[in-house]
Amino acid sequence: MSVLVPERCYTYQAPRSKKEHTNSLPGRPNRASLSVGIVVAVDAGSIVYNKAEVFLLFDNREAKNCQFQKMVLHRKPAGVRFTVGVEIALLVWYFGGTTTEATEAIVKIANGPIVGERRGDYYAFEGIPYAKAPLGERRFAPSELNDEAWTEPRNATTLGPFCMQWSHTIPEKDKLFGEEDCLYMNVYSTTLDAEAGLPTLFYIHGGAFMFGGGGFFSPKHVLRTPKIVVTFNYRVGPLGFLSLEDDVMAGNFGLKDQVTALQWVRQNIHHFGGDPKRVTLVGFSAGGASVHLHYLSPMSRGLFQNGIAHSGTALNPWVMVEDSARKTKRIARALGCTVEPGTGTASILACLRACTAEDIVRQVPFLLDYLYNPFSPLGVVVERQGKLNRRPFLAKHPASLSRKGKLTKVPLILSVTQGEGLYPGAEFVSQPEYLRDIDARWSDLLPSILDYKSAIPDDKRRYELSRAISERYFGRERKLSLQNFRDFVSILSNRLFFAGVTKTAKLLQPHLPVYFYYFNFKALYGIGEKMSGTNENYGVAHGDDVLLVFPSSIRDNHPLTDEELRVVSNFVTLYDTFTQGLEPTYGSYALPVQNVTGKLRYLEVKHPDCEICSVTKTAYGVSDELFWDTLDFNDEPTPKVNPQPKPHIEL
């Protein structure tokens, strides 16, 4: 497919393969031409960059996009079909910012030279293949560092494709998006002086372990001060987290991708001005849970120096997944694989490797009960160690490891927002029938929405829990509506986020420095407004803090207000002090360290100016955790014990 562009621009033929796309740009003009031109590849993960007016031709229709410095195309305008006969949704991830003249920058990493570009105050290197492509026999296997070598400079100005996923962010019925060959990294640095010794923020994206990608977020705010930001893709959904709960198909492949990315940073970050011994993990939502999991995993030991887990830890109920083997076999059976009681897991794995990635990922809707709920039907498992899995990423439950202090003992920041439950709750007010459905089918749907359906197989016990929750928040006469929707958000916030994050802080308190903040400042626009389709203030949504610091298209191009910019400055100070090994401060206020057994100490952020921030609070939790801790959701099940063979006695 060709792309038609205005005078002084040029036409770029989309590459036949991603390898061609990554290694070179066919017909790429010189840098002077690029300052008024574009580079476009019309496939998932492609980029339009540099200031230009672009006309894309689809079946002789013109779709016009103007004046964007950087834009990723993933979804098409409604009613438009690609002339190549493939329908792909075109979704614009707009990074925003001031348009700047791009100049080339070359860095030689372990594999060979790569060509990035300077973007204002920092250098950008995108689409770096950090691991071998997870294809063929590498599907459903731990990733390996990319050992490919090259001598000619390789283009690194274009984001790699997102990992294949059934994405909640796509409103259309067909939510398939991305590619299987997706293990690419992006490095942004304020200097290329190899002796600079800068700290690195290693950013792990969220998405419930089901969707998302590293290229979704812009680093421009945190790079106001000298440092490096690394973003990357890891396998998500079925391709990243299917497991047969044995050593043949152990699971947690997406987490092992994260370890491979950390190993790449250890090996290469000094080429970008970084100190490999000054790496801070930063994660949001499932990325925050990943940060906690890296503290617990022996595979990650020594690869980072501290961590920040925004709105997620491994003790949130949507992280550890029950019945993973059953779900994997269900998918295999649906794809025509033989799954009988006597079928070996090796043959199931071989069959799944022979299926197309698209067919596997298209099975996700059959794991969902209502809309995109449970929003994490696949995720993390406790691995079975064995001959084929000698070094598990996670060998015991996170609660047990956290309680016993079997983890990397370095400083950690935890946080939640006041209205965390607006993910997924905001979607429930986007259509009037959704709240009516949930109210009418409360005992049926609530266990899926709050993620205890699989953990508690007994119908009566699930019913009792659902009734207890309803009576706590609505009394004996519940009628869910917009008028009491905030109470429902409180249910979602406490169960899906608060209880797990605050419990993590308490369990880790005896073992390492744990800091905590509670974000109660309402952003102008975020996930709540995006998913609900309304500007009604239902609370400070999941990600309202992180999405100010790491801008993304979720803002729908709403510029930051003066107050929000002051909040961003305070967060930059928080990141700066923490990465420098100092006590973390939000603006001028120090985050409190946990030092009271059974209590939570936290800084509440409810105003952009720190002088008006609340003083440090000490309480059982940030909300209603005391009630939720009395409920038994079987979130930490008794480990399965393999039956021992009976001794054979000769008479």
Secondary structure, 3 states (H helix, E strand, C coil): CCCCCCCCCCCCCCCCCHHHHHHCCCCCCCHHHHCCCCCCCCCCCEEEECCCCEEEEECCEEEEECCCCEEEECCCCCCCCCCCCCCCCCCEEECCCCCCCCEEEEEECCCCEEEEEEECCEEEEEEEECECCCCHHHCCCCCCECCCCCCCCEECECCCCCECEECCCCCCCCCEECECCCCEEEEEECCCCCCCCEEEEEEECCCCCCCCCHHHCCCCCHHHCCCEEEEECCCCHHHHHCCCCCCCCCCCHHHHHHHHHHHHHHHHHHHHCEEEEEEEEEEECHHHHHHHHHHHCHHHCCCCCEEEEECCCCCCCCCECCCHHHHHHHHHHHCCCCCCCCCCHHHHHHHHHHCCHHHHHCCHHHHCCECCECCCCCCECCCCCECCECCCCCCCCHHHHHHHCCCCCCCEEEEEECECCHHHHHHHHCCHHHHHHHHHCHHHHHHHHCCCCCCCCCHHHHHHHHHHHHHHHHCCCCCCCHHHHHHHHHHHHHHHHHHHHHHHHHHHCCCCCEEEEEECCCCCCCHHHHHHCCCCCCCCECCCCHHHHCCCHHHCCCCCCHHHHHHHHHHHHHHHHHHCCCCCEECCEECCECCCCCCEEEEEECCCCHHHCCCCEEECCCCCHHHHCCCCCCCCCCCCCCCCCCCCCCC
